[in-house]
Amino acid sequence: MAEMTKYTEDNIRSLDWKEHIRMRPGMYIGKLGDGSSADDGIYILIKEVLDNSIDEFVMGAGKTIDISIQAETVTVRDYGRGIPLGKVVDVVSKMNTGGKYDSKAFKKSVGLNGVGTKAVNALSTYFKVESSRDGKSASAEFEKGELTGTSNEDSTSKRKGTKVTFVPDNSIFKNYKFRNEYVIKMLKNYVYLNPGLTIIFNGEKYFSENGLKDLLSERIAETDLLYPIVHLKGNDIEVALTHSRTQYSEEYHSFVNGQNTTQGGTHLTAFREAVVKTVREFYGKNYDASDIRKSIVAAISIKVMEPVFESQTKTKLGSTDMGGELPTVRTYINDFLKRKLDNFLHKNTDVAESIQRKIMQAERERKELSGIRKLAKDRAKKASLHNKKLRDCRIHFGDAKNERNLETTIFITEGDSASGSITKSRDVNTQAVFSLKGKPLNCYGLTKKIVYENEEFNLLQAALNIEESLEDLRYNNIVIATDADVDGMHIRLLLITFFLQFFPEVIKEGHLFILQTPLFRVRNKKETIYCYSEQERVDAIEKLKPKPEITRFKGLGEISPDEFQFFIGEDIRLDPVMLDENMSIEELLSFYMGKNTPTRQEFIIDNLKVELDLIEKKEI
């Protein structure tokens, strides 16, 4: 019998606030990441600081926020009221301390738990907060949450407000890099939700006059609008909606108290229900809900008293009540749409006619596809039961209460050897594997019918659970894992085309990535270095001289499961697939899969890292 481990007073340990945050950062900011995804921790740190500045604007204090990101250093400066000078240290280093506990000061704040800036402080190698008010100023500096210095000025000419500077800890956020695209999208959402607010980021100005209408105007091309965007506003609620001419699935952008609830929640569920109910009552017909919402592109923002979210990162609303004397979230949204949208449709008969034609078209298409869809779903269910294509994980994106739900990833692989290696080395809790059989079909210009008729696409759609909308997406990260050769690049293009053609919101919302795997292994008896480029190989040889062993990986199948665990674990390298704001989806599809072969070949060579030896051999 094994000897029992001793359990005494020495085993009991109390962590202070910063130790607990640094030991369990996921509890406070979700996943860590390296900046390749919009919900990686370094962006949550920016958001936590920005939220305080936004709250100042909401309370009528300060109309401009200056933000600077230079290398690893972030600076956020607002011109609000400024932190009370005697509490500058406390509000960024003492848990359960902050003005948001006083509901008179912050009635509809983004967050009420007082954790945000404390987490930023604890997770930064350098953190400084400065406050100016009443002609005086005070500041405090920290390292990993430890106070290193304070200063006070009895007289200052600085404008009132708060300035926070921080450098994320690279021992926690490994190999991180800020991507301006993600920061800019976050800032645009802030100005859409707060008309009149100006945010200046690295010298560029962001401002919105029309709120959520501006958001949708940027998300959908004017030529793709079935009818002009419907923009409705009320007390504590704002809605914008339209239908796309070409998009198949539903697309939603939801917000609560200025927070982008990327996983929806009670307010989004209520909104989707209310749209269906209002439309049915307006036309006096019991249209199928999926026909009404097909191709809808919409945004909703509500303000709730003391909202309850299902996770610390506030990505899913759990509240059922609006707060105070107001009704439930569901009743409030339903009453608003019943009144405002119904009135709009009565006054704008051309829009009402366009919507009805769209619904009837969706109804015809659904009935035409009904038999195919049933067979497709049966095939998907059978394949799932026999585990032929999908090796699933235990946690899914929809599990908002699980702190690891943002880590959920599905790898789309080619061939049995690559999928087998990833399957054996993956984290079974958060990583799933979907195995392709051969090259996917080129679906450019084809209709949604092909998704149900083509086995690969049908099973992939079922695995992701995105047939109608992203609301039930099962994995936060969809990762294309193919060889870095001509065939692998072609498969990438075919899969990107699939998403652009039928599920562009997967890309718009930052869920699609390319897995970067090493091209070389350089090692000696003491150390192994994996290299992702020719330059890294040269540097590794220099470091490990004399004469290290060099291996060139020609495909994922050549990488053993023991090695794969290093490439899909903490040090995973992902390249996000992003849409070019200057090109429409149709233009992108035409570029990738249209009749422009020489141009596309040049693009593959320049941008998708096909190696020089392949080019020299004229394999492209």
Rosetta blueprint (number, residue, H / E / L):
1 M L
2 A L
3 E L
4 M L
5 T L
6 K L
7 Y L
8 T L
9 E H
10 D H
11 N H
12 I L
13 R L
14 S L
15 L L
16 D L
17 W H
18 K H
19 E H
20 H H
21 I H
22 R H
23 M H
24 R L
25 P L
26 G H
27 M H
28 Y H
29 I H
30 G L
31 K L
32 L L
33 G L
34 D L
35 G L
36 S L
37 S L
38 A L
39 D L
40 D L
41 G H
42 I H
43 Y H
44 I H
45 L H
46 I H
47 K H
48 E H
49 V H
50 L H
51 D H
52 N H
53 S H
54 I H
55 D H
56 E H
57 F H
58 V H
59 M L
60 G L
61 A L
62 G L
63 K L
64 T E
65 I E
66 D E
67 I E
68 S E
69 I E
70 Q E
71 A L
72 E L
73 T E
74 V E
75 T E
76 V E
77 R E
78 D E
79 Y L
80 G L
81 R L
82 G L
83 I L
84 P L
85 L H
86 G H
87 K H
88 V H
89 V H
90 D H
91 V H
92 V H
93 S H
94 K L
95 M L
96 N L
97 T L
98 G L
99 G H
100 K H
101 Y H
102 D L
103 S L
104 K L
105 A L
106 F L
107 K L
108 K L
109 S L
110 V L
111 G L
112 L L
113 N L
114 G L
115 V L
116 G H
117 T H
118 K H
119 A H
120 V H
121 N H
122 A H
123 L L
124 S E
125 T E
126 Y E
127 F E
128 K E
129 V E
130 E E
131 S E
132 S E
133 R E
134 D L
135 G L
136 K E
137 S E
138 A E
139 S E
140 A E
141 E E
142 F E
143 E E
144 K L
145 G L
146 E E
147 L E
148 T E
149 G E
150 T E
151 S E
152 N E
153 E E
154 D L
155 S L
156 T L
157 S L
158 K L
159 R L
160 K L
161 G E
162 T E
163 K E
164 V E
165 T E
166 F E
167 V E
168 P E
169 D L
170 N L
171 S L
172 I L
173 F L
174 K L
175 N L
176 Y L
177 K L
178 F L
179 R L
180 N H
181 E H
182 Y H
183 V H
184 I H
185 K H
186 M H
187 L H
188 K H
189 N H
190 Y H
191 V H
192 Y H
193 L H
194 N L
195 P L
196 G L
197 L L
198 T E
199 I E
200 I E
201 F E
202 N L
203 G L
204 E E
205 K E
206 Y E
207 F E
208 S L
209 E L
210 N L
211 G L
212 L H
213 K H
214 D H
215 L H
216 L H
217 S H
218 E H
219 R H
220 I L
221 A L
222 E H
223 T H
224 D H
225 L E
226 L L
227 Y L
228 P L
229 I L
230 V E
231 H E
232 L E
233 K E
234 G E
235 N L
236 D L
237 I E
238 E E
239 V E
240 A E
241 L E
242 T E
243 H E
244 S E
245 R L
246 T L
247 Q L
248 Y L
249 S L
250 E E
251 E E
252 Y E
253 H E
254 S E
255 F E
256 V E
257 N L
258 G L
259 Q E
260 N E
261 T L
262 T L
263 Q L
264 G L
265 G E
266 T H
267 H H
268 L H
269 T H
270 A H
271 F H
272 R H
273 E H
274 A H
275 V H
276 V H
277 K H
278 T H
279 V H
280 R H
281 E H
282 F H
283 Y H
284 G L
285 K L
286 N L
287 Y L
288 D L
289 A H
290 S H
291 D H
292 I H
293 R H
294 K L
295 S L
296 I E
297 V E
298 A E
299 A E
300 I E
301 S E
302 I E
303 K L
304 V L
305 M L
306 E L
307 P L
308 V L
309 F E
310 E L
311 S L
312 Q L
313 T L
314 K L
315 T L
316 K L
317 L E
318 G L
319 S L
320 T L
321 D E
322 M L
323 G L
324 G L
325 E L
326 L L
327 P L
328 T E
329 V H
330 R H
331 T H
332 Y H
333 I H
334 N H
335 D H
336 F H
337 L H
338 K H
339 R H
340 K H
341 L H
342 D H
343 N H
344 F H
345 L H
346 H H
347 K H
348 N L
349 T H
350 D H
351 V H
352 A H
353 E H
354 S H
355 I H
356 Q H
357 R H
358 K H
359 I H
360 M H
361 Q H
362 A H
363 E H
364 R H
365 E H
366 R H
367 K H
368 E H
369 L H
370 S H
371 G H
372 I H
373 R H
374 K H
375 L H
376 A H
377 K H
378 D H
379 R H
380 A H
381 K H
382 K H
383 A H
384 S H
385 L H
386 H H
387 N L
388 K L
389 K L
390 L E
391 R E
392 D L
393 C L
394 R L
395 I L
396 H L
397 F L
398 G L
399 D L
400 A L
401 K L
402 N L
403 E L
404 R L
405 N H
406 L H
407 E H
408 T L
409 T E
410 I E
411 F E
412 I E
413 T E
414 E E
415 G L
416 D H
417 S H
418 A H
419 S H
420 G H
421 S H
422 I H
423 T H
424 K H
425 S H
426 R L
427 D L
428 V L
429 N L
430 T L
431 Q E
432 A E
433 V E
434 F E
435 S E
436 L E
437 K L
438 G L
439 K L
440 P L
441 L L
442 N L
443 C L
444 Y L
445 G L
446 L L
447 T L
448 K L
449 K H
450 I H
451 V H
452 Y H
453 E H
454 N L
455 E H
456 E H
457 F H
458 N H
459 L H
460 L H
461 Q H
462 A H
463 A H
464 L H
465 N L
466 I L
467 E L
468 E L
469 S E
470 L H
471 E H
472 D H
473 L L
474 R L
475 Y L
476 N L
477 N E
478 I E
479 V E
480 I E
481 A E
482 T L
483 D L
484 A L
485 D L
486 V H
487 D H
488 G H
489 M H
490 H H
491 I H
492 R H
493 L H
494 L H
495 L H
496 I H
497 T H
498 F H
499 F H
500 L H
501 Q H
502 F H
503 F L
504 P H
505 E H
506 V H
507 I H
508 K H
509 E L
510 G L
511 H L
512 L E
513 F E
514 I E
515 L E
516 Q E
517 T L
518 P L
519 L L
520 F E
521 R E
522 V E
523 R E
524 N L
525 K L
526 K L
527 E L
528 T E
529 I E
530 Y E
531 C E
532 Y L
533 S L
534 E H
535 Q H
536 E H
537 R H
538 V H
539 D H
540 A H
541 I H
542 E H
543 K H
544 L H
545 K L
546 P L
547 K L
548 P L
549 E E
550 I E
551 T E
552 R E
553 F L
554 K L
555 G L
556 L H
557 G H
558 E H
559 I L
560 S L
561 P H
562 D H
563 E H
564 F H
565 Q H
566 F H
567 F H
568 I L
569 G L
570 E L
571 D L
572 I L
573 R E
574 L E
575 D E
576 P E
577 V L
578 M L
579 L L
580 D L
581 E L
582 N L
583 M L
584 S L
585 I H
586 E H
587 E H
588 L H
589 L H
590 S H
591 F H
592 Y H
593 M H
594 G L
595 K L
596 N L
597 T H
598 P H
599 T H
600 R H
601 Q H
602 E H
603 F H
604 I H
605 I H
606 D H
607 N H
608 L L
609 K L
610 V L
611 E L
612 L H
613 D H
614 L H
615 I H
616 E H
617 K L
618 K L
619 E L
620 I L
